Amino acid sequence: MRATFLFILFTAAALAQGPKTELLWPEGAPGAAGTEEADKPELTTWLAAKPNGAAVLVCPGGGYRGLAMDHEGKQVAEWFNSFGVSAFVLKYRLGPRYHHPAMLDDARKAIRTIRSRAGALGLDPNRIGVMGFSAGGHLASTLSTHFQDGERPDFAVLVYPVISFTTRYTHSGSMINLLGSPPDPALVWDLSSELKVTSRTPPTFLFHTSADTGVPPENSILYYLALRSAGVPAEMHIYQNGPHGVGLAPKDPVLGTWPARLKDWMMVRGLIPADSR
């Protein structure tokens, strides 16, 4: 009862004061290399003012070496909040100070935390997804294919994601920052997400551009084909123009339409009400 009361207070405070940032591992992250800020993963809660029950764990990109916390974090959370979806922005550990599995440990802990608080926060534990951009997209796809009990996302949104480590479309910087140099060949294969898709991988929405030279769109294509082969519902949008790292592209009249396609997909999937426009 006391824990429930505290979570209710947490919810009220979050709604009144805006986003709330907390340590993901209050007693210290597993395998922490020290006690600096880089050693302290965080989760920032953005509760929707009028929640519809859906929630998304957001993993910003940055090549596993930095984090684009504004246009791939804060702006994304605010956009989700605008139509009733609560968002949780993850500050996960980064290379070269950390390597796999630290990043996946952080993502697993984050989704467990969100799901454990679902009742107190007014969330549906069966409508909690993950969204990732670039290297954060790789982390989201890794969580989608390497989850343990209680950690499976109910849906995934991959935005110009790093996916394949075994083809010529690899973003080598992300791979090295995640796995070190030289990377363990076994991990290269294990973390090439298109090779790990199964029928239990969550339904997925993918966005990319043909002009992306940083992370070629073949990454999304390979993952989409793997999803189709496994019978997993998926939708993919590849725009002709646009560079890597556009986020929601609010200033581009063409690219800026892709979030609307995501919202449509979420309605089709029954993740948000049909009148969420």
Backbone torsions as a table, in degrees:
resi	resn	phi	psi	omega
1	MET	NA	-42.8	-178.6
2	ARG	-63.8	-40.7	179.6
3	ALA	-63.0	-41.5	178.3
4	THR	-62.8	-42.8	179.3
5	PHE	-60.9	-41.9	-180.0
6	LEU	-65.0	-39.3	178.4
7	PHE	-67.1	-35.8	177.0
8	ILE	-64.1	-42.2	175.7
9	LEU	-61.8	-41.3	177.9
10	PHE	-58.9	-44.2	-179.9
11	THR	-62.9	-47.0	-179.2
12	ALA	-62.5	-42.2	-179.7
13	ALA	-65.3	-40.0	-179.4
14	ALA	-64.4	-41.6	179.1
15	LEU	-66.2	-35.3	-176.4
16	ALA	-79.0	-34.3	-171.1
17	GLN	-108.5	-1.5	-178.7
18	GLY	89.0	-158.5	-174.6
19	PRO	-62.2	146.0	179.4
20	LYS	-123.6	126.4	179.4
21	THR	-104.9	134.1	179.1
22	GLU	-140.3	159.0	176.1
23	LEU	-66.8	134.3	178.0
24	LEU	-69.7	-37.8	179.4
25	TRP	-120.3	86.4	-174.9
26	PRO	-56.4	-29.1	-178.1
27	GLU	-100.0	13.5	179.1
28	GLY	105.0	133.7	-179.0
29	ALA	-72.0	147.2	177.8
30	PRO	-62.6	133.3	179.3
31	GLY	72.3	19.9	-178.7
32	ALA	-58.4	135.9	-178.3
33	ALA	-86.3	-8.0	-179.0
34	GLY	177.3	-157.0	-178.4
35	THR	-125.3	22.4	178.2
36	GLU	-81.4	172.9	-179.9
37	GLU	-57.7	-35.8	-179.6
38	ALA	-64.7	-16.8	-178.3
39	ASP	-96.2	3.4	-172.7
40	LYS	-122.7	86.6	175.6
41	PRO	-58.9	148.0	-177.7
42	GLU	-132.5	155.9	175.2
43	LEU	-127.5	123.0	178.4
44	THR	-105.9	122.8	-176.7
45	THR	-93.9	124.8	174.4
46	TRP	-118.5	93.7	179.8
47	LEU	-82.3	136.2	177.2
48	ALA	-69.3	142.0	179.2
49	ALA	-63.7	-36.2	176.4
50	LYS	-124.2	77.0	-172.6
51	PRO	-65.8	138.8	175.3
52	ASN	-101.9	4.0	175.9
53	GLY	103.4	-20.2	-179.9
54	ALA	-82.8	152.3	179.8
55	ALA	-147.1	153.9	-179.0
56	VAL	-136.0	131.2	169.3
57	LEU	-86.3	119.9	-174.8
58	VAL	-105.2	125.4	-180.0
59	CYS	-113.2	100.6	178.6
60	PRO	-63.1	159.2	178.3
61	GLY	-93.8	-175.6	-179.0
62	GLY	148.0	21.4	175.3
63	GLY	67.4	22.8	-175.4
64	TYR	59.2	21.2	177.3
65	ARG	-128.3	-20.9	177.2
66	GLY	-146.1	178.1	-179.1
67	LEU	-138.1	125.2	177.6
68	ALA	-85.5	73.8	-170.1
69	MET	-72.2	-14.5	179.8
70	ASP	-89.0	-72.7	-172.8
71	HIS	-76.5	-12.0	174.3
72	GLU	-117.2	14.9	179.0
73	GLY	-138.4	-81.3	-177.2
74	LYS	-56.3	-50.1	-178.1
75	GLN	-62.8	-35.9	179.4
76	VAL	-68.3	-43.1	178.7
77	ALA	-61.9	-43.2	179.5
78	GLU	-64.1	-37.5	178.3
79	TRP	-64.9	-46.0	177.8
80	PHE	-60.4	-44.1	-179.7
81	ASN	-58.7	-30.0	-175.8
82	SER	-63.9	-20.6	176.6
83	PHE	-127.4	32.9	166.4
84	GLY	89.8	4.9	-180.0
85	VAL	-96.9	126.4	176.3
86	SER	-80.6	145.3	-176.1
87	ALA	-127.7	148.9	-179.9
88	PHE	-131.7	110.3	-175.0
89	VAL	-93.2	125.4	-174.9
90	LEU	-98.2	125.1	167.7
91	LYS	-99.8	99.6	-176.1
92	TYR	-97.9	165.4	-178.4
93	ARG	-71.8	155.6	-169.5
94	LEU	-131.0	157.4	171.3
95	GLY	-81.9	164.5	0.4
96	PRO	-82.6	-1.4	179.9
97	ARG	-64.9	-35.9	179.6
98	TYR	-125.1	153.4	173.7
99	HIS	-131.5	173.6	174.8
100	HIS	-53.5	135.3	16.3
101	PRO	-101.8	16.7	-175.1
102	ALA	-55.9	-43.9	-177.3
103	MET	-65.9	-43.1	178.2
104	LEU	-67.2	-36.8	175.3
105	ASP	-57.3	-42.1	-179.6
106	ASP	-65.9	-43.2	179.7
107	ALA	-65.1	-41.4	178.4
108	ARG	-62.5	-44.2	179.2
109	LYS	-62.6	-40.0	-178.0
110	ALA	-63.2	-47.2	-177.3
111	ILE	-71.5	-31.2	174.0
112	ARG	-64.5	-41.1	-179.9
113	THR	-63.2	-46.5	-179.6
114	ILE	-61.3	-47.2	-176.9
115	ARG	-66.3	-35.2	179.8
116	SER	-67.8	-23.1	-178.8
117	ARG	-100.3	3.0	-172.1
118	ALA	-53.3	-49.5	-177.2
119	GLY	-60.1	-45.9	-178.1
120	ALA	-69.1	-28.0	-177.1
121	LEU	-96.1	3.3	179.3
122	GLY	74.2	31.0	-178.5
123	LEU	-107.5	152.6	174.9
124	ASP	-89.5	116.2	-177.8
125	PRO	-62.7	-11.2	178.4
126	ASN	-101.4	9.9	177.1
127	ARG	-133.2	48.8	179.3
128	ILE	-115.4	114.9	-176.1
129	GLY	-114.0	-177.1	177.2
130	VAL	-131.1	143.1	178.9
131	MET	-133.3	136.4	179.7
132	GLY	-142.3	147.1	179.6
133	PHE	-113.2	129.9	174.8
134	SER	54.8	-118.3	177.1
135	ALA	-64.8	-30.6	172.9
136	GLY	-65.3	-28.3	173.5
137	GLY	-67.9	-35.3	174.8
138	HIS	-65.1	-42.2	178.0
139	LEU	-62.3	-41.6	178.7
140	ALA	-64.9	-40.0	178.3
141	SER	-70.4	-31.8	176.7
142	THR	-66.9	-43.1	175.9
143	LEU	-62.4	-34.4	-179.3
144	SER	-71.8	-17.5	-176.0
145	THR	-120.8	-7.1	-178.6
146	HIS	-129.5	26.8	-177.0
147	PHE	-74.0	155.8	172.9
148	GLN	-111.0	-179.6	-177.5
149	ASP	-53.7	131.3	178.0
150	GLY	83.0	-1.8	-175.2
151	GLU	-110.3	-6.2	-175.7
152	ARG	-66.1	123.0	172.9
153	PRO	-65.9	148.4	178.2
154	ASP	-81.6	-18.5	173.7
155	PHE	-160.1	163.5	-179.6
156	ALA	-135.9	144.5	175.9
157	VAL	-126.9	116.0	-176.2
158	LEU	-114.4	118.5	-174.0
159	VAL	-111.6	117.2	-171.1
160	TYR	32.8	58.2	-170.7
161	PRO	-78.9	146.9	162.8
162	VAL	-75.3	126.5	-177.1
163	ILE	-126.4	-57.0	-169.0
164	SER	-97.1	130.6	173.7
165	PHE	-106.9	1.8	-173.0
166	THR	-116.3	5.5	-178.5
167	THR	-123.1	176.7	179.4
168	ARG	-74.1	-1.6	178.7
169	TYR	-93.3	5.7	-178.2
170	THR	-61.6	137.3	168.0
171	HIS	-88.5	97.6	-169.4
172	SER	-63.2	-32.4	179.8
173	GLY	-62.5	-43.9	178.1
174	SER	-63.3	-41.7	-178.7
175	MET	-63.6	-44.6	-179.0
176	ILE	-67.1	-42.8	179.5
177	ASN	-64.5	-32.9	179.7
178	LEU	-78.6	-41.7	-169.8
179	LEU	-110.8	-10.4	-177.1
180	GLY	86.1	175.2	-178.1
181	SER	-130.4	124.0	-3.7
182	PRO	-77.7	147.2	-179.4
183	PRO	-72.2	150.0	176.1
184	ASP	-66.5	120.7	-178.0
185	PRO	-55.7	-34.3	179.8
186	ALA	-65.5	-38.6	178.8
187	LEU	-72.9	-32.8	176.3
188	VAL	-56.3	-44.3	179.5
189	TRP	-74.5	-40.5	-176.6
190	ASP	-66.8	-29.6	-176.7
191	LEU	-105.9	16.1	168.9
192	SER	-88.7	99.2	-161.8
193	SER	-62.4	-31.0	-178.1
194	GLU	-66.4	-17.3	179.7
195	LEU	-88.4	-7.5	-173.2
196	LYS	-114.4	5.4	179.3
197	VAL	-68.4	136.8	174.8
198	THR	-133.3	179.8	178.8
199	SER	-64.9	-16.2	-179.9
200	ARG	-91.8	-5.6	175.4
201	THR	-62.5	136.3	-174.3
202	PRO	-69.3	153.0	173.1
203	PRO	-49.9	140.8	-168.3
204	THR	-135.9	139.7	172.3
205	PHE	-110.4	133.5	-179.5
206	LEU	-125.2	138.5	174.5
207	PHE	-129.9	135.6	178.9
208	HIS	-154.1	174.8	171.5
209	THR	-129.1	148.6	178.1
210	SER	-67.5	-25.0	-176.5
211	ALA	-86.8	2.4	-178.6
212	ASP	-71.8	109.2	178.0
213	THR	-95.2	-14.6	178.7
214	GLY	-74.6	-50.4	175.4
215	VAL	-128.8	98.8	-175.1
216	PRO	-57.0	148.7	-177.2
217	PRO	-64.1	-15.9	176.1
218	GLU	-57.4	-24.8	175.6
219	ASN	-59.6	-48.8	177.9
220	SER	-66.4	-39.3	-178.0
221	ILE	-62.6	-44.7	180.0
222	LEU	-61.5	-40.5	179.9
223	TYR	-69.0	-41.3	178.6
224	TYR	-60.5	-44.2	179.3
225	LEU	-63.8	-37.6	177.6
226	ALA	-65.9	-39.4	177.3
227	LEU	-62.7	-44.8	179.0
228	ARG	-61.3	-42.6	-179.6
229	SER	-62.8	-32.5	-179.2
230	ALA	-89.1	-1.2	179.8
231	GLY	76.2	24.4	-179.6
232	VAL	-93.3	127.7	178.3
233	PRO	-57.7	133.6	-177.5
234	ALA	-151.9	153.0	174.9
235	GLU	-139.0	135.9	-177.4
236	MET	-131.9	137.1	176.4
237	HIS	-126.3	118.9	177.0
238	ILE	-116.6	110.7	179.3
239	TYR	-83.1	150.8	-176.8
240	GLN	-67.6	-50.4	-174.3
241	ASN	-109.4	162.2	176.8
242	GLY	125.5	134.2	-179.4
243	PRO	-80.6	175.1	173.9
244	HIS	-70.2	146.9	171.6
245	GLY	81.2	29.7	-175.3
246	VAL	-79.0	-12.3	-176.4
247	GLY	62.3	-135.1	177.7
248	LEU	-80.3	-6.8	178.4
249	ALA	51.0	51.3	-173.8
250	PRO	-66.5	-20.2	-177.6
251	LYS	-97.7	-0.1	-179.2
252	ASP	-105.8	118.0	-175.0
253	PRO	-65.1	-21.8	179.0
254	VAL	-95.9	-58.5	179.9
255	LEU	-59.9	-31.6	-177.8
256	GLY	-66.8	-1.4	177.1
257	THR	-88.2	-11.8	-174.2
258	TRP	-64.8	-35.6	177.1
259	PRO	-59.7	-32.0	177.1
260	ALA	-65.4	-34.3	177.3
261	ARG	-66.8	-37.8	176.8
262	LEU	-63.7	-44.2	179.3
263	LYS	-61.7	-41.8	176.8
264	ASP	-57.9	-45.5	-179.1
265	TRP	-62.2	-40.7	179.1
266	MET	-64.0	-35.3	175.9
267	MET	-69.0	-43.1	178.8
268	VAL	-60.2	-38.1	-179.8
269	ARG	-77.0	-7.8	-178.4
270	GLY	77.9	19.0	-179.2
271	LEU	-81.7	-28.1	176.6
272	ILE	-134.7	158.7	-179.7
273	PRO	-59.8	151.8	-178.0
274	ALA	-66.6	-16.2	-178.6
275	ASP	-100.9	23.1	-176.6
276	SER	-81.4	52.2	-179.7
277	ARG	-112.2	NA	NA
